[in-house]
Amino acid sequence: MPTVGELLRQILELQANGDKAAADRFIDRYTKWDPALHEVVAKNMRATETCALSARALRRARGMIHGRPAFAHASFTPNVNDTACAP
């Protein structure tokens, strides 16, 4: 499998040469997806996740619960861990 840099070099060459047939071959070669590969990639991504916030934690991090400011909601309890990975 080529590196990202090698793929970029190939793409730039294809663009510079304007060879549609070569571009089509490039696309056919690198745009296939293997379902078995999908699961390997997904498993690795899940294994490296450092933050998994619930929808409620995301709303709390954004300051809203049930459409009201989180601090006004009876269930609000500040929790640093809920907002540690919030955008």
C-alpha positions as CSV (number, residue, x, y, z in Angstrom):
1,M,0.0,0.0,0.0
2,P,1.4,3.4,-0.9
3,T,2.0,6.1,1.6
4,V,-0.1,9.3,1.6
5,G,2.8,11.1,0.1
6,E,3.1,8.6,-2.7
7,L,-0.6,8.9,-3.5
8,L,-0.4,12.6,-3.5
9,R,2.6,12.5,-6.0
10,Q,0.5,10.2,-8.2
11,I,-2.5,12.5,-8.1
12,L,-0.4,15.5,-9.0
13,E,1.2,13.6,-11.9
14,L,-2.3,12.6,-13.1
15,Q,-3.5,16.2,-13.0
16,A,-0.4,17.5,-14.7
17,N,-0.6,14.9,-17.5
18,G,-4.3,15.2,-18.0
19,D,-4.6,11.5,-18.9
20,K,-8.3,10.6,-18.2
21,A,-7.7,6.9,-18.7
22,A,-4.8,6.9,-16.2
23,A,-7.0,8.9,-13.8
24,D,-9.8,6.4,-14.2
25,R,-7.5,3.5,-13.5
26,F,-6.2,5.3,-10.3
27,I,-9.8,5.8,-9.1
28,D,-10.7,2.2,-9.8
29,R,-7.6,0.9,-8.0
30,Y,-8.0,3.0,-4.8
31,T,-11.8,3.4,-4.3
32,K,-12.7,-0.1,-3.6
33,W,-13.8,-0.9,0.0
34,D,-13.3,-4.3,1.6
35,P,-16.0,-5.1,4.2
36,A,-13.4,-7.2,6.1
37,L,-11.1,-4.2,6.2
38,H,-14.0,-2.0,7.5
39,E,-14.3,-4.0,10.6
40,V,-10.5,-4.0,11.3
41,V,-10.5,-0.2,10.8
42,A,-13.6,0.3,13.0
43,K,-12.2,-1.9,15.8
44,N,-8.9,0.0,15.8
45,M,-10.8,3.4,15.9
46,R,-12.9,2.2,18.8
47,A,-9.8,1.0,20.6
48,T,-8.2,4.4,20.4
49,E,-11.2,6.5,21.3
50,T,-10.4,8.6,24.4
51,C,-13.8,10.2,24.9
52,A,-17.2,8.7,24.6
53,L,-19.9,11.2,25.7
54,S,-23.5,10.4,25.9
55,A,-26.0,12.7,24.2
56,R,-27.0,14.0,27.6
57,A,-23.4,14.7,28.5
58,L,-22.9,16.5,25.2
59,R,-26.0,18.7,25.9
60,R,-24.7,19.4,29.4
61,A,-21.3,20.3,28.0
62,R,-23.0,22.7,25.6
63,G,-25.0,24.1,28.5
64,M,-28.5,22.8,27.8
65,I,-30.7,20.1,29.2
66,H,-34.3,19.7,28.0
67,G,-33.9,23.1,26.2
68,R,-33.1,25.0,29.3
69,P,-29.7,26.1,30.6
70,A,-28.1,23.1,32.4
71,F,-27.5,25.0,35.6
72,A,-31.3,25.6,35.9
73,H,-32.1,21.9,35.6
74,A,-32.7,19.9,38.8
75,S,-30.4,17.1,37.7
76,F,-27.5,19.3,36.9
77,T,-24.3,18.4,38.7
78,P,-21.1,19.7,37.3
79,N,-18.8,16.9,36.3
80,V,-15.4,17.6,34.8
81,N,-15.3,14.2,33.2
82,D,-18.6,15.0,31.2
83,T,-17.0,18.0,29.5
84,A,-13.4,17.0,29.3
85,C,-13.8,16.0,25.6
86,A,-16.5,18.4,24.6
87,P,-16.0,20.5,21.5
